[in-house]
Amino acid sequence: MNKSKIIKDIKIPEEITLILETLDNSNYEGYLVGGCVRDMLMNKIPKDWDITTNAKPDEIQALFPDSFYENDYGTVGIKTSIGVVEVTPYRKEGSYSDGRRPDSIEYTDDINKDLSRRDFTINAIAYSPLEKTLVDPFNGMIDIEAKLIKCVGEANERFSEDGLRILRMIRFSAQLDFSIDTNTLISAMDKRQILEKIAKERIKDEFCKILMSSDAIKAFIYMSKIDILQYITIHLKEAVNVKQNGCHTYDVFEHLIRSLQCAVDKNYPLEIRLAALFHDIGKPSTRVFSKEKNDYTFYNHEVVGTKMTKQILNDLKFSHETINKVTKLIRWHMFFSDTDQITKSAVRRMISNVGRENIWDLINLRICDRVGTGRPKEDPYRLRKYMSMIEEVLADPTDASMLKIDGNDLINMLHVKSGPVIGIILNILLDKCLDNPELNTRESLLKISNELLHMNQDELDQLNKVALSHKKQEIDEKIHNIRSKYKVR
């Protein structure tokens, strides 16, 4: 035991302290363990609190009536006001014949034996807030200070026990900004084929955590280095060292992971990070050298990449909603944005293609794509102008659809014959409602419409002219404000 290092300044929730005190009052040991201890030693506030004890599951449950035990590993869930807190007995584990889970477990009274079964030294530290005591048999504190990830004991044994530890190692590196011990890295490469035994759902969980980490690009560099990209998808491995054409600084793989890191740095959500990582995944299979251009071409790579990404995300068990959004973004990420030639109708079609709810995510993907090429400006004038055009189209008013009646109501309720008079009346009604929103009820609008129908054509035409003038002024003002926002003309 090590009493030289006392964790200070991190407030431990009262519910956690109460559990530890309850164990102590019944003459059981109790320690915080794993990631929460690591985080406290790094002066971070833990997100989760795990407790280990020499009490057995039935003894834990006897102390905490509001608890449950539904697993094969002895972990008891205790319900508290901060959520379920997991309390696990000290245990030893048998062999891992399937490379995924222990064949058997055995409870022990020795905290050191429990810590010896854990994956990395930085996670094999226990702390007693009551005794102010650290248990650190594998020098995890030293590795935390050195920012180094190292296996507990023999790395080959740890990875043979559970192949997912290889991805966890990569994930911790990306989350904590730690390096990986050379021998641990070599062992991970030697044992990488164990990842074939790991369920896709477990791989997906670690993959998502990597994507949401602060240094995701480092994770993919490590994955390439130890040759495990294929366990995410073979298409990422096939992108390594695939040279692009003249407008790109990096090969396809480096471009993809740099685009991803841009999405990370901007704190974009998971779907955009996935789209950034896979948006050019179709390039290796569509690359052709053009003698005419004396360079490579990648025609239809976005179409091919969309199909590939759909299969990749399906294999990794992502939800239908996630797959649908990510593939839409990839399919349309090559949108034409030359604003000297593009029209608002083309912008409307693009909004229709990806959906109003996804259009700004598409723009954000384009920004990541651009940064990933190594270009210095992520928002050149051309892109800003396109963004302005999107906002102008989305702001296209306030039209007659906001009214509580429509042309069918005029025909059915007031017996108006179809023709230009319907559009004129709706324009006038809209103008009145923009000035006075309280008029926008069926009763009021039908009454006003009836009054309008009793006017002569000249009076209607004059009111319509005024309404259209007001509408144009409103549109012009909105467009002016939008273009000023994007600093475009």
BELRAZI-V365659 format. One record per residue. N is the residue number from 1. RES is the residue in one small letter. SS is DSSP state (H for helix, E for strand, - for the rest). PHI is phi as a letter, one per 20 degrees, with the letter a starting at -180 (* if undefined). D_FIRST is the distance of its C-alpha to the first C-alpha in Angstrom with 1 decimal. Layout:
n->{N | N}
res->{RES | RES}
ss->{SS | SS}
phi->{PHI | PHI}
d_first->{D_FIRST | D_FIRST}
//
This chain:
n->{1 | 2 | 3 | 4 | 5 | 6 | 7 | 8 | 9 | 10 | 11 | 12 | 13 | 14 | 15 | 16 | 17 | 18 | 19 | 20 | 21 | 22 | 23 | 24 | 25 | 26 | 27 | 28 | 29 | 30 | 31 | 32 | 33 | 34 | 35 | 36 | 37 | 38 | 39 | 40 | 41 | 42 | 43 | 44 | 45 | 46 | 47 | 48 | 49 | 50 | 51 | 52 | 53 | 54 | 55 | 56 | 57 | 58 | 59 | 60 | 61 | 62 | 63 | 64 | 65 | 66 | 67 | 68 | 69 | 70 | 71 | 72 | 73 | 74 | 75 | 76 | 77 | 78 | 79 | 80 | 81 | 82 | 83 | 84 | 85 | 86 | 87 | 88 | 89 | 90 | 91 | 92 | 93 | 94 | 95 | 96 | 97 | 98 | 99 | 100 | 101 | 102 | 103 | 104 | 105 | 106 | 107 | 108 | 109 | 110 | 111 | 112 | 113 | 114 | 115 | 116 | 117 | 118 | 119 | 120 | 121 | 122 | 123 | 124 | 125 | 126 | 127 | 128 | 129 | 130 | 131 | 132 | 133 | 134 | 135 | 136 | 137 | 138 | 139 | 140 | 141 | 142 | 143 | 144 | 145 | 146 | 147 | 148 | 149 | 150 | 151 | 152 | 153 | 154 | 155 | 156 | 157 | 158 | 159 | 160 | 161 | 162 | 163 | 164 | 165 | 166 | 167 | 168 | 169 | 170 | 171 | 172 | 173 | 174 | 175 | 176 | 177 | 178 | 179 | 180 | 181 | 182 | 183 | 184 | 185 | 186 | 187 | 188 | 189 | 190 | 191 | 192 | 193 | 194 | 195 | 196 | 197 | 198 | 199 | 200 | 201 | 202 | 203 | 204 | 205 | 206 | 207 | 208 | 209 | 210 | 211 | 212 | 213 | 214 | 215 | 216 | 217 | 218 | 219 | 220 | 221 | 222 | 223 | 224 | 225 | 226 | 227 | 228 | 229 | 230 | 231 | 232 | 233 | 234 | 235 | 236 | 237 | 238 | 239 | 240 | 241 | 242 | 243 | 244 | 245 | 246 | 247 | 248 | 249 | 250 | 251 | 252 | 253 | 254 | 255 | 256 | 257 | 258 | 259 | 260 | 261 | 262 | 263 | 264 | 265 | 266 | 267 | 268 | 269 | 270 | 271 | 272 | 273 | 274 | 275 | 276 | 277 | 278 | 279 | 280 | 281 | 282 | 283 | 284 | 285 | 286 | 287 | 288 | 289 | 290 | 291 | 292 | 293 | 294 | 295 | 296 | 297 | 298 | 299 | 300 | 301 | 302 | 303 | 304 | 305 | 306 | 307 | 308 | 309 | 310 | 311 | 312 | 313 | 314 | 315 | 316 | 317 | 318 | 319 | 320 | 321 | 322 | 323 | 324 | 325 | 326 | 327 | 328 | 329 | 330 | 331 | 332 | 333 | 334 | 335 | 336 | 337 | 338 | 339 | 340 | 341 | 342 | 343 | 344 | 345 | 346 | 347 | 348 | 349 | 350 | 351 | 352 | 353 | 354 | 355 | 356 | 357 | 358 | 359 | 360 | 361 | 362 | 363 | 364 | 365 | 366 | 367 | 368 | 369 | 370 | 371 | 372 | 373 | 374 | 375 | 376 | 377 | 378 | 379 | 380 | 381 | 382 | 383 | 384 | 385 | 386 | 387 | 388 | 389 | 390 | 391 | 392 | 393 | 394 | 395 | 396 | 397 | 398 | 399 | 400 | 401 | 402 | 403 | 404 | 405 | 406 | 407 | 408 | 409 | 410 | 411 | 412 | 413 | 414 | 415 | 416 | 417 | 418 | 419 | 420 | 421 | 422 | 423 | 424 | 425 | 426 | 427 | 428 | 429 | 430 | 431 | 432 | 433 | 434 | 435 | 436 | 437 | 438 | 439 | 440 | 441 | 442 | 443 | 444 | 445 | 446 | 447 | 448 | 449 | 450 | 451 | 452 | 453 | 454 | 455 | 456 | 457 | 458 | 459 | 460 | 461 | 462 | 463 | 464 | 465 | 466 | 467 | 468 | 469 | 470 | 471 | 472 | 473 | 474 | 475 | 476 | 477 | 478 | 479 | 480 | 481 | 482 | 483 | 484 | 485 | 486 | 487 | 488 | 489}
res->{m | n | k | s | k | i | i | k | d | i | k | i | p | e | e | i | t | l | i | l | e | t | l | d | n | s | n | y | e | g | y | l | v | g | g | c | v | r | d | m | l | m | n | k | i | p | k | d | w | d | i | t | t | n | a | k | p | d | e | i | q | a | l | f | p | d | s | f | y | e | n | d | y | g | t | v | g | i | k | t | s | i | g | v | v | e | v | t | p | y | r | k | e | g | s | y | s | d | g | r | r | p | d | s | i | e | y | t | d | d | i | n | k | d | l | s | r | r | d | f | t | i | n | a | i | a | y | s | p | l | e | k | t | l | v | d | p | f | n | g | m | i | d | i | e | a | k | l | i | k | c | v | g | e | a | n | e | r | f | s | e | d | g | l | r | i | l | r | m | i | r | f | s | a | q | l | d | f | s | i | d | t | n | t | l | i | s | a | m | d | k | r | q | i | l | e | k | i | a | k | e | r | i | k | d | e | f | c | k | i | l | m | s | s | d | a | i | k | a | f | i | y | m | s | k | i | d | i | l | q | y | i | t | i | h | l | k | e | a | v | n | v | k | q | n | g | c | h | t | y | d | v | f | e | h | l | i | r | s | l | q | c | a | v | d | k | n | y | p | l | e | i | r | l | a | a | l | f | h | d | i | g | k | p | s | t | r | v | f | s | k | e | k | n | d | y | t | f | y | n | h | e | v | v | g | t | k | m | t | k | q | i | l | n | d | l | k | f | s | h | e | t | i | n | k | v | t | k | l | i | r | w | h | m | f | f | s | d | t | d | q | i | t | k | s | a | v | r | r | m | i | s | n | v | g | r | e | n | i | w | d | l | i | n | l | r | i | c | d | r | v | g | t | g | r | p | k | e | d | p | y | r | l | r | k | y | m | s | m | i | e | e | v | l | a | d | p | t | d | a | s | m | l | k | i | d | g | n | d | l | i | n | m | l | h | v | k | s | g | p | v | i | g | i | i | l | n | i | l | l | d | k | c | l | d | n | p | e | l | n | t | r | e | s | l | l | k | i | s | n | e | l | l | h | m | n | q | d | e | l | d | q | l | n | k | v | a | l | s | h | k | k | q | e | i | d | e | k | i | h | n | i | r | s | k | y | k | v | r}
ss->{- | E | - | - | - | - | - | - | - | - | - | - | - | H | H | H | H | H | H | H | H | H | H | H | H | - | - | - | - | E | E | E | E | - | H | H | H | H | H | H | H | - | - | - | - | - | - | - | - | E | E | E | E | - | - | - | H | H | H | H | H | H | H | - | - | - | E | E | - | - | - | - | - | - | - | E | E | E | E | E | - | - | E | E | E | E | E | E | E | - | E | E | E | - | - | - | - | - | - | - | - | - | - | - | E | E | E | - | - | - | H | H | H | H | H | H | - | - | - | E | H | H | H | - | - | E | E | E | - | - | - | - | E | E | E | - | - | - | - | H | H | H | H | H | H | H | - | E | E | - | E | - | - | - | H | H | H | H | H | H | H | - | - | H | H | H | H | H | H | H | H | H | H | H | H | H | - | - | E | E | - | H | H | H | H | H | H | H | H | H | - | H | H | H | H | H | H | - | - | H | H | H | H | H | H | H | H | H | H | H | H | - | - | - | - | H | H | H | H | H | H | H | H | H | H | - | - | - | H | H | H | - | - | H | H | H | H | H | H | - | - | - | - | - | - | - | - | - | - | - | - | H | H | H | H | H | H | H | H | H | H | H | H | H | H | - | - | - | - | H | H | H | H | H | H | H | H | H | - | - | - | - | H | H | H | H | - | E | E | E | - | - | - | - | E | E | E | - | - | - | H | H | H | H | H | H | H | H | H | H | H | H | H | H | H | - | - | - | - | H | H | H | H | H | H | H | H | H | H | H | H | - | - | - | - | - | - | - | - | - | - | - | - | H | H | H | H | H | H | H | H | H | H | H | - | - | - | - | H | H | H | H | H | H | H | H | H | H | H | H | H | H | - | - | - | - | - | - | - | - | H | H | H | H | H | H | H | H | H | H | H | H | H | H | - | - | - | - | - | H | H | H | - | - | - | - | H | H | H | H | H | H | H | H | - | - | - | - | - | H | H | H | H | H | H | H | H | H | H | H | H | H | H | H | H | - | H | H | H | - | - | H | H | H | H | H | H | H | H | H | H | H | H | - | - | - | H | H | H | H | H | H | H | H | H | H | H | H | H | H | H | H | H | H | H | H | H | H | H | H | H | H | H | H | H | H | - | - | -}
phi->{* | c | d | f | d | d | f | c | m | d | f | e | g | g | f | f | f | f | f | f | f | f | f | f | f | d | m | d | f | b | c | f | b | m | f | f | f | g | f | f | f | e | m | d | e | f | e | c | c | d | c | c | b | e | f | e | g | f | f | f | f | f | e | c | g | e | b | b | b | c | b | e | d | n | f | d | e | d | f | c | f | d | o | e | d | e | c | c | f | g | b | d | c | f | f | d | f | d | m | c | b | f | f | b | c | c | f | c | d | d | f | f | f | f | f | f | e | e | f | c | g | f | d | d | c | d | c | d | f | f | e | l | c | d | d | b | f | d | l | f | f | f | f | f | f | e | l | c | d | b | f | f | m | e | f | g | f | f | f | f | f | b | f | f | f | f | f | f | g | f | f | f | g | f | f | e | m | d | e | d | g | g | f | f | f | f | f | f | f | f | d | f | f | f | f | f | e | e | f | g | f | f | f | g | f | f | g | f | f | f | f | e | e | f | c | g | f | f | f | f | f | f | f | f | f | d | m | c | g | f | e | e | a | f | f | f | f | f | e | f | m | e | f | d | e | g | e | d | e | d | f | g | f | f | f | f | f | f | f | g | f | f | f | f | f | e | l | f | f | g | f | f | f | f | f | f | f | d | f | d | f | e | f | g | e | d | f | c | e | e | f | f | e | l | a | e | c | c | g | m | f | f | f | f | f | f | f | f | f | g | f | g | f | f | f | e | m | f | f | g | f | f | f | f | f | f | f | f | f | f | g | d | f | e | g | f | c | f | f | f | d | f | d | f | f | f | f | f | f | f | f | f | f | e | n | g | f | d | f | f | f | f | f | f | f | f | f | f | g | f | f | f | e | n | f | f | d | e | c | f | g | g | f | f | f | f | f | f | f | f | f | f | f | f | e | g | g | i | c | f | f | f | f | e | c | c | f | f | f | f | f | e | e | d | m | f | f | g | q | g | f | f | f | f | f | f | f | f | f | f | g | f | f | f | f | b | g | f | f | e | c | g | f | f | f | f | f | f | f | f | f | f | f | e | e | f | f | f | f | f | f | f | f | f | f | f | f | f | f | f | f | f | f | f | f | f | f | f | f | g | f | f | f | f | g | e | l | c | e}
d_first->{0.0 | 3.8 | 6.5 | 9.3 | 10.4 | 12.0 | 14.4 | 17.8 | 21.4 | 20.9 | 22.5 | 21.1 | 24.1 | 24.9 | 25.3 | 21.6 | 20.5 | 23.0 | 21.7 | 18.1 | 19.8 | 22.1 | 19.4 | 17.7 | 21.2 | 21.8 | 18.7 | 17.0 | 13.5 | 13.9 | 12.2 | 14.1 | 13.9 | 15.8 | 18.6 | 18.2 | 14.7 | 16.3 | 19.3 | 17.7 | 16.0 | 19.6 | 21.0 | 22.8 | 23.6 | 22.5 | 25.4 | 23.6 | 20.9 | 19.2 | 17.2 | 15.5 | 15.5 | 15.9 | 19.5 | 22.3 | 24.9 | 27.5 | 25.1 | 24.1 | 27.8 | 28.7 | 26.7 | 28.0 | 31.7 | 32.2 | 30.2 | 31.1 | 30.0 | 32.1 | 30.1 | 29.1 | 25.4 | 24.5 | 24.1 | 25.6 | 27.2 | 27.3 | 30.3 | 29.7 | 31.8 | 29.8 | 30.3 | 28.6 | 24.8 | 23.3 | 20.9 | 19.9 | 18.6 | 15.9 | 18.2 | 19.2 | 22.3 | 25.4 | 27.6 | 29.0 | 32.7 | 34.0 | 31.6 | 30.9 | 29.0 | 27.4 | 30.0 | 27.8 | 24.5 | 22.8 | 20.4 | 17.3 | 14.9 | 11.9 | 10.0 | 9.2 | 13.0 | 13.9 | 12.3 | 14.1 | 17.4 | 17.3 | 19.6 | 18.3 | 15.1 | 15.8 | 15.8 | 12.8 | 10.2 | 9.5 | 9.7 | 10.6 | 13.6 | 14.2 | 11.1 | 10.8 | 7.1 | 6.1 | 4.6 | 6.7 | 7.5 | 11.1 | 11.1 | 12.7 | 12.6 | 14.7 | 17.0 | 17.5 | 18.5 | 20.8 | 22.1 | 21.8 | 21.6 | 20.3 | 19.9 | 16.9 | 18.0 | 21.8 | 23.7 | 26.7 | 25.0 | 23.4 | 26.9 | 28.7 | 26.8 | 27.9 | 30.3 | 29.8 | 26.5 | 28.9 | 30.4 | 27.1 | 26.0 | 29.3 | 29.0 | 25.6 | 27.2 | 30.1 | 28.3 | 25.7 | 27.9 | 25.5 | 26.7 | 26.0 | 24.8 | 27.9 | 26.8 | 25.5 | 28.9 | 30.9 | 29.2 | 30.0 | 33.6 | 33.8 | 32.7 | 34.5 | 37.1 | 34.6 | 35.2 | 38.6 | 37.1 | 35.5 | 37.5 | 39.3 | 37.9 | 34.3 | 35.5 | 37.4 | 34.3 | 32.4 | 35.6 | 36.2 | 32.8 | 33.5 | 36.9 | 35.5 | 32.8 | 33.6 | 33.9 | 35.6 | 37.7 | 34.7 | 33.8 | 37.3 | 37.4 | 34.3 | 35.9 | 39.1 | 37.3 | 35.7 | 38.8 | 37.7 | 40.1 | 42.3 | 39.7 | 40.4 | 44.1 | 46.0 | 48.2 | 45.4 | 45.1 | 48.9 | 49.0 | 47.1 | 49.5 | 52.4 | 54.5 | 56.2 | 59.4 | 60.3 | 59.0 | 55.4 | 53.1 | 50.5 | 50.7 | 50.4 | 46.7 | 45.7 | 48.2 | 46.6 | 43.0 | 44.2 | 46.2 | 43.1 | 41.1 | 43.9 | 43.6 | 39.9 | 40.5 | 43.1 | 40.8 | 43.4 | 42.7 | 41.7 | 45.3 | 46.3 | 43.3 | 44.4 | 48.0 | 47.0 | 45.1 | 48.0 | 51.1 | 52.4 | 51.0 | 54.6 | 55.5 | 54.8 | 57.1 | 59.8 | 59.9 | 63.4 | 64.8 | 67.9 | 70.5 | 72.3 | 69.4 | 68.0 | 64.5 | 62.3 | 63.0 | 60.9 | 63.5 | 62.3 | 58.6 | 57.8 | 59.6 | 58.0 | 54.6 | 55.0 | 55.6 | 52.7 | 50.3 | 51.5 | 50.7 | 47.3 | 46.3 | 47.9 | 45.9 | 42.6 | 43.6 | 44.1 | 46.2 | 50.0 | 49.9 | 47.5 | 49.5 | 52.8 | 51.7 | 50.1 | 53.0 | 55.5 | 53.9 | 53.9 | 57.5 | 58.8 | 56.7 | 59.6 | 61.8 | 64.6 | 64.2 | 67.1 | 68.4 | 71.7 | 72.5 | 70.3 | 71.8 | 70.5 | 71.7 | 69.4 | 66.5 | 67.4 | 67.3 | 63.9 | 62.7 | 64.3 | 62.6 | 59.0 | 59.5 | 59.5 | 55.8 | 54.8 | 57.0 | 54.7 | 51.8 | 54.3 | 54.9 | 51.2 | 50.9 | 53.8 | 52.0 | 49.0 | 51.4 | 53.1 | 49.9 | 48.8 | 52.0 | 50.9 | 53.7 | 53.1 | 54.6 | 53.2 | 56.0 | 59.3 | 62.5 | 63.4 | 60.3 | 60.6 | 64.2 | 63.3 | 60.6 | 63.4 | 65.7 | 63.2 | 62.8 | 66.6 | 67.1 | 64.4 | 66.1 | 69.6 | 70.6 | 70.9 | 73.6 | 75.8 | 73.0 | 71.5 | 74.7 | 74.9 | 78.0 | 79.0 | 82.2 | 82.4 | 82.6 | 85.5 | 87.3 | 86.7 | 86.8 | 89.3 | 91.2 | 90.8 | 92.0 | 89.5 | 90.0 | 89.2 | 89.6 | 86.3 | 84.3 | 86.3 | 85.5 | 81.8 | 81.6 | 83.3 | 81.1 | 77.9 | 79.3 | 79.9 | 76.5 | 74.7 | 76.6 | 76.2 | 73.3 | 74.5 | 77.5 | 75.4 | 76.2 | 78.4 | 81.0 | 81.3 | 81.4 | 84.0 | 86.1 | 85.9 | 86.6 | 89.7 | 90.9 | 90.4 | 92.4 | 95.4 | 95.4 | 97.6 | 96.2 | 96.6 | 94.5 | 91.8 | 91.8 | 91.5 | 88.5 | 86.9 | 87.5 | 85.7 | 82.8 | 82.4 | 82.6 | 79.8 | 77.7 | 78.2 | 77.3 | 74.1 | 73.2 | 74.1 | 71.9 | 68.9 | 69.4 | 69.7 | 66.4 | 64.6 | 65.9 | 65.1 | 61.5 | 61.2 | 63.4 | 66.0 | 69.7}
//
